[in-house]
């Protein structure tokens, strides 16, 4: 069926794009072909004086290229050809002899924006769903249909780099302000304004003088010296942010520079060349796979098909510490539910309410919400020191002290105060089955493991116990998603997935410190590997006491392999809790870390040296990968996809490596087994390769 | 006596208020709408009432904000409610929230609503201060000016006297007399002594302090999360003096007549910020939702006298009228709550209810009754607790209903004097 229909509105051809069978419009090869055939017809049609391009979808203009097509590319040449095809189609629109007005409502991303930029005029709707952007960099590629050339020429070099290099999207008002669109109108009049504008353009009525740019903008955008300055700045910023692990933004800078230095034609050539090269890199392949994995994860019902999640209007949160307050604030901010926060005394409740409100303050300050929205959202928060207000709570999430007796007591009280509620426990180490052991209604008890800080960390592990019912699972998953979380359902095994694979990794970091490796060296090798923070800094972040407690639980559950290093105990004995009390492996000044704390070495009795530098990365990552293989064999996650996404979202495992299980596949199990065996014989038996890996090494099987 | 079908009696389910705070203290930077919303929201949670059950919101406020003149609508737009609950605000001066309950009662017994949230609020920290007439004219002309020159010319008209703002005074527009002057006049005309007034104030403070200490009052208060960290919790009213005495009270200088006056800051209610609210339901609705009502509204009456005469004397008329409408006698009343604007007013009202001379004056067949202080204002009154004008009515109604339950009495009555020479009385009954 045709994706494009045309209506003639008194001399203006309104071209409606509506790709059938898809929720959003994408620029697949088929759509491009149809478009290519339509344009000459409209050019030749004497009754058509101008064209309006509009979407037939409710809240989407064009979401971008068809990413499926990327995955079928087998060579850089094919990629370049795909990109060139896109460039040519957009160019035909640019060269179209009659005025073309894009009427944009909803997402206008990637190829959609590139197409719009070639139109004569862009009208966009003032609506939160309307977003304009070029997200290609996030998939390890770059805008390949002329976007690298056209965007800077529309909005200036610096603003364009800002969008292209970060793969950003801008909401309508900001997009208009930047010059990505020419008019911002109420969605109800979008089509009419576009048609009227098209008619005026056909009548050659002058519409608007270009905005005058300042002297600084002239220097930075229009002069070679200015641009050199901008490019150099952008490059160093990219390197700082990506650690050189992502080639796409650097190539994008080169492409844009070529367009300015050698002219548009050279720019286009560089663009499709770069697109082809990037599309077949492992980095891009992994990012694209993660994109599809993420899309699939969002739709996964985790075996609860046909079970309706409970509608959550009121959420109870028990425990108003940093975790509880974070859950409360995120629930209000993202899910707009009523939150009743409970703690033992009102001053603590008040502090928690303040912290939760702080998340909304931040959104208000960043103008993500308006003052009236802020008023409404903050009014969703309330708190108490008793159980009043809990009768009609639909879901309770407890975030009290990590102690089995305390958690069981809370569960007991909740069961009588909120008789209809689903009870979720936010534990990182205690098995859900143990917490639910004495429950009156164990089918309603489930684990929801959030990561700190709750508003920033994307992952949520949902953990059903053996007795948890499907309604509780469906409810926890659905509500987690409403809170904006990436939800993975994991098995009720100690540490679940994230802490399971993290434990040997953090233990190993402790061991390396004991052996005399330097704090900054340990962290540097892992940030170089692609982690956002190194393991030592991570221990400081989560709290050394928390790490110690979790380490003990994991040791008890899994034995010698996960025996904690002694460093953690030594640190606790010195009252070092990490970032939260300003004393950890690093020195903190007003909550910000300034550098490694040299006094730690004396404390643990070592003279640090750089002699381990070569070995550090191998020991750390092998410890994690081996545990991932063990945990996967244990059935902790249901699929390699879940394990990899949980690692990326939960601990910032480098996305360009695709996740730990994907990484084992890329390295090959045989190579990993070899490395592990080597470490096992030289360092210790904890590196003994997982049986599953040995088996995979033999059979050549892979996770994917 | 009004006959109401048994299913449509107006039941009082629960009441709650913010702490009452002297103006310019903890609520200095809190708008009245925020106080009203806080009281209403916490009331919903404590009563375990689903906001979707509420049909109407009625709030009283005396000095309303220019920016949010219909405070009731701001309350009904709390996210705990659907956005489709109609709401209005009213002004019956100091009886405003009592009037909100009276209105709710009428709506419920007539079958126009099943569940109504009624309340009141006042922030005397958040009063509008007006520009002078001259300044106002200049500002309005300036907004119409078309050029910069015109605008500058308009502003050039400003004279120093235009800059003096107009602050609202608690004075009668019809007589120019302030409330305090009226109270002073009543003390003199009715022969109320300074000592009697100070004793009245002392009793108010002592009883309120005791009721705060034993939790009777704090149970009716939603704690306020104050301070920048929201961890400075205000559990109780901050105007109650636990340490006052006749000596201290009698040492205070009279305010309105420095020479011969008897009305002092100590025997008057203070300027106060606060909000209060109650939930009212048709009796059948209360039953179906599983609530046991605290009390039912039996009758009410509003009366007025010439404000140029004794401004705060109308309760003398309203109370016998409410009793008559209830078909009850004074002796049937087990708990009495008298709003204490000024001790001189309380004692004047007491005198008026009790004497044959006053009964004759008002054309009543007999005196209404003698105030028995053992059943009156037993947990303190407005002098100690404070008097945020719009919020006092529902504060008193909640306090009255709870005390009726504690004492297990069938009938209770409240009396409120109000600006404009008005008086309000309401009778609650149990079972």
Boltz contact constraints between the chains, C-beta under 6 A:
constraints:
  - contact:
      token1: [A, 346]
      token2: [B, 223]
      max_distance: 6.0
  - contact:
      token1: [A, 346]
      token2: [B, 233]
      max_distance: 6.0
  - contact:
      token1: [A, 347]
      token2: [B, 231]
      max_distance: 6.0
  - contact:
      token1: [A, 347]
      token2: [B, 233]
      max_distance: 6.0
  - contact:
      token1: [A, 350]
      token2: [B, 225]
      max_distance: 6.0
  - contact:
      token1: [A, 350]
      token2: [B, 230]
      max_distance: 6.0
  - contact:
      token1: [A, 350]
      token2: [B, 231]
      max_distance: 6.0
  - contact:
      token1: [A, 351]
      token2: [B, 229]
      max_distance: 6.0
  - contact:
      token1: [A, 351]
      token2: [B, 231]
      max_distance: 6.0
  - contact:
      token1: [A, 353]
      token2: [B, 225]
      max_distance: 6.0
  - contact:
      token1: [A, 353]
      token2: [B, 230]
      max_distance: 6.0
  - contact:
      token1: [A, 354]
      token2: [B, 229]
      max_distance: 6.0
  - contact:
      token1: [A, 354]
      token2: [B, 230]
      max_distance: 6.0
  - contact:
      token1: [A, 376]
      token2: [B, 79]
      max_distance: 6.0
  - contact:
      token1: [A, 379]
      token2: [B, 78]
      max_distance: 6.0
  - contact:
      token1: [A, 379]
      token2: [B, 79]
      max_distance: 6.0
  - contact:
      token1: [A, 380]
      token2: [B, 79]
      max_distance: 6.0
  - contact:
      token1: [A, 388]
      token2: [B, 46]
      max_distance: 6.0
  - contact:
      token1: [A, 389]
      token2: [B, 45]
      max_distance: 6.0
  - contact:
      token1: [A, 391]
      token2: [B, 48]
      max_distance: 6.0
  - contact:
      token1: [A, 392]
      token2: [B, 50]
      max_distance: 6.0
